[in-house]
């Protein structure tokens, strides 16, 4: 890993497959939704987005928040120009429902990963008949992300907000425990409980994302 990845990029790598190691992550659609959700979380953390008292997402115009990259600007513009303001849950449902819009946002967010071959997409067949696609990463890229997670979550000392939110996203997508041994699960559980308390606002947003997806699943089921 030759550069610092953003939160959305880190999640994409952590949740992608590594077939050579027998490591299988999220389905294509789930990974895309969570990556876009991670990008929204990152904009909130950077004060590019705010959550008003009623829970609606608002784009911040304060110049002190710094410059956004082109991917972030595209996401900000979508939120700013929406016909009606939406809460985080509403945006997750939107990206769940509108595949074209989701992939139009996912593409720019992960373009650099594809350029660096940190992420690829492979065609596969279920039962050797039904075609589908999965996002693939390499052991080296995934291990760099997981190593930092393990170092901050299991060691004494502070956990950065970015690592905390990444851990919570992986937890709610049921990916986190896969990277820890059974012996480490008790320590992991303690660390996650502390994150829920110390980063309660972020955890509330992450949990809202998962609930929105569960509601959509049940409505389609």
GISULJO-V109630 format. One record per backbone hydrogen bond with DSSP energy under -1.0 kcal/mol. NH is the residue of the N-H (numbers start at 1). CO is the residue of the C=O. If there is no record, write none. Layout:
nh:NH co:CO
nh:NH co:CO
//
This chain:
nh:10 co:6
nh:11 co:7
nh:12 co:8
nh:13 co:9
nh:14 co:10
nh:15 co:11
nh:17 co:135
nh:18 co:23
nh:21 co:18
nh:22 co:19
nh:23 co:18
nh:26 co:15
nh:31 co:27
nh:32 co:28
nh:33 co:29
nh:34 co:30
nh:35 co:31
nh:36 co:32
nh:37 co:33
nh:38 co:34
nh:39 co:35
nh:40 co:36
nh:41 co:37
nh:42 co:38
nh:43 co:39
nh:44 co:40
nh:45 co:41
nh:46 co:42
nh:47 co:44
nh:48 co:43
nh:49 co:43
nh:50 co:58
nh:52 co:56
nh:55 co:52
nh:57 co:86
nh:58 co:50
nh:60 co:48
nh:65 co:62
nh:66 co:63
nh:73 co:69
nh:74 co:70
nh:75 co:71
nh:76 co:72
nh:77 co:73
nh:78 co:74
nh:79 co:75
nh:80 co:76
nh:81 co:77
nh:91 co:87
nh:92 co:88
nh:93 co:89
nh:94 co:90
nh:95 co:91
nh:96 co:92
nh:97 co:93
nh:98 co:94
nh:102 co:98
nh:103 co:99
nh:104 co:100
nh:105 co:101
nh:106 co:102
nh:107 co:103
nh:109 co:105
nh:110 co:106
nh:114 co:110
nh:115 co:111
nh:116 co:112
nh:118 co:113
nh:119 co:113
nh:120 co:136
nh:122 co:134
nh:124 co:132
nh:126 co:130
nh:129 co:126
nh:130 co:126
nh:132 co:124
nh:134 co:122
nh:136 co:120
nh:137 co:17
nh:142 co:138
nh:143 co:139
nh:144 co:140
nh:145 co:141
nh:146 co:142
nh:147 co:143
nh:148 co:144
nh:149 co:145
nh:150 co:146
nh:151 co:147
nh:152 co:148
nh:153 co:149
nh:154 co:150
nh:164 co:160
nh:165 co:161
nh:166 co:162
nh:167 co:163
nh:168 co:164
nh:169 co:165
nh:170 co:166
nh:171 co:167
nh:172 co:168
nh:173 co:169
nh:174 co:171
nh:175 co:170
nh:176 co:170
nh:179 co:176
nh:180 co:177
nh:188 co:184
nh:189 co:185
nh:190 co:186
nh:191 co:187
nh:192 co:188
nh:193 co:189
nh:194 co:190
nh:195 co:191
nh:196 co:192
nh:197 co:193
nh:198 co:194
nh:199 co:195
nh:203 co:199
nh:204 co:200
nh:205 co:201
nh:206 co:202
nh:207 co:203
nh:208 co:204
nh:209 co:205
nh:210 co:206
nh:211 co:207
nh:212 co:208
nh:213 co:209
nh:214 co:210
nh:215 co:211
nh:216 co:212
nh:217 co:213
nh:218 co:214
nh:219 co:215
nh:220 co:216
nh:221 co:217
//
